[in-house]
Amino acid sequence: MKAFVVICVLALATPAILARKMDRCSLAKEMSNLGVPRDQLARWACIAEHESSFRTDAVGNNPDGTTSNGIFQLNDLYWCQPSNGKFSHNSCGTSCDDLRKDDIAQSVRCAQKVLGEQGWSAWSSGNSCSGNAPSIDNCF
């Protein structure tokens, strides 16, 4: 019984780290609410599925020592400021931590900036999602 009480106390004392895992429809709806054009939503959902498995807290470690962050895997050398103070161009003017939050507004804003500057080919899955992206029509 004492062991059970100790486990319960430890469970309550340890902060829970909850990762938000979205799906195609929840992402499409949220991005639509953030003003993303409807004709882009299926492709964004496809990219998020391939890049992060729809996980908002995803971090990818790249061979060059950089990391890719959030649901759209945005690189810390170019798009966001890492918390360790490492140099970044930080073109989105945001922290990498903000790109890994459950609120995807910053990730969406930054991803749209990347799209505007580099096109869909900025993502390794961008071209493969062009004509093969599952429809989001049933989401609305």
C-alpha positions, 0 to 999 in steps of 0.5 A: 500500500505504501508503494502505491501511495508513493507512486501516486505522489510521484505521478502527481508531482511530476509535470506531464509532458503532453504532446499534441498529435493532430490528424489530417482533418483537425489540422485542415480545420485549424489551418483554415481558421488561421486563414490558410487558403483552402486549396492548400490544406490537403498539401499542408496536411500531407506535409505534416503527416510525412514530416512529423506524423502530425506531432506538434512537438516533433524535433528532428536532428539533422546530419549538419547539426541543425534541428527541424522543429514542430509539425512542419519541421522548420529548420533552426538555422534559418527559421527559428531561434534555438533556446541554446543561443546558437546562431540562427537567421531566425527569418520567422522571428520566433523561437524554436520552442514556439514552433513546438507548442500545441498552438500551431499559429506560429508554426503555420505563420512560419511555414507560410513564410517558408512557402512564400520564399522557397516554394513547396520544395522546401520540404522533402515531402513537398513535391510528393504531396503535390498531386497525391495528397488525400482530399480534405473535403470530408473534413468540412 
